[in-house]
Amino acid sequence: MALAAATLSMMAMPVYADDLVTVGYAQVGHESDWRTANTQNYQDVFSEDAGYSLDLVDCDNDNAAQLEAVRTFISKDMDYIVIAPIQSAGWDTVLQEAQDAGIPVIIADREIEASDDLYDAWVGTNTTNEGITAGNWLAEYLGDADANILVIEGSVGASATLGRTDGFNQVAGEHDNWTILDSQSGDFTQAGGQEVMESFIKSYEGQFNVVICQNDNEAYGAMDAMDAAGITYGVDGDVTLISFDATHDGLQYTLDGKINCDVECNPIQAETVKGVIEKMQAGEDYEKTTLVEDQAFVAPGIESEYATTMTQEVLDGRAY
């Protein structure tokens, strides 16, 4: 009976638990719908059924906490470490520690300011191109009309903020009749977007006709602030509204004509990261840099060479 009980106990344990590939993921936080979708994607892809044990740490937009999370992964001797960096700078020391421990590191989603000798691979989107796409679309949409622009930036120091800002500014610099009136951080949150937009409305009442939000959640906050102030936006509105991320709700607002243009930043990246890890596991060659493709979407009634016109069918076919 004792032997039978022991046998049953062993059968109840996860099969080949010791053979699971351990992956530590230092996630930025949960500041946006995009981030939630990205977290869920990693949890779905790096499952035990797929042969992985995922240790995902939500760093709550705390850079020090993220560095500590990576050091904890190193102390646990994880097989692989994936980092979605909160800030682009300050990674050299901890990356060297991971390298000294012999743990491969994949930088995901965002970029870092460090020698690429310190990490093994990068998977993400080109945020500078996202900014350029937004700028090119606005130029196409406005034609020769003047643009007086307010920008609600993402988190300070984040590569997504730096890239989108730089990309858009490249295009803005080509248009003498475009003026960026102000640019402030909304920290990629709805509350931050609303707060910044409320301040903008007080400072620039009647002076702006374009608002750019560097993610969808900031756009929701900006819309709340403009609604409260009686300012119209979107298709047929007084303000052209551009957003980034192209989450489900963001594209619903685009379909509804409240957001004119929403530039995608694709959060479905875990499968690509998994593919890199599988090649590392097999000792095969892998790409040092893998770009996850993005697209852009515009409200019904708008035709663009830079974006897809939103329909219900397009929205229904989205993965997030």
Secondary structure, 3 states (H helix, E strand, C coil): CHHHHHHHHHHHCCCCHHHCEEEEEEECCCCCHHHHHHHHHHHHHCCCCCCEEEEEEECCCCHHHHHHHHHHHHHCCCCEEEECCCCCCCCHHHHHHHHHCCCCEEEEECCCCCCHHHCCEEEECCHHHHHHHHHHHHHHHHCCCCEEEEEEECCCCCHHHHHHHHHHHHHHCCCCCEEEEEEEECCCCHHHHHHHHHHHHHHCCCCCCEEEECCHHHHHHHHHHHHHHCCCECCCCCEEEEEEECCHHHHHHHHCCCCCEEEECCCCCHHHHHHHHHHHHHCCCCCCEEECCCCEEECCCCCCCCCEECCHHHHHCCCC
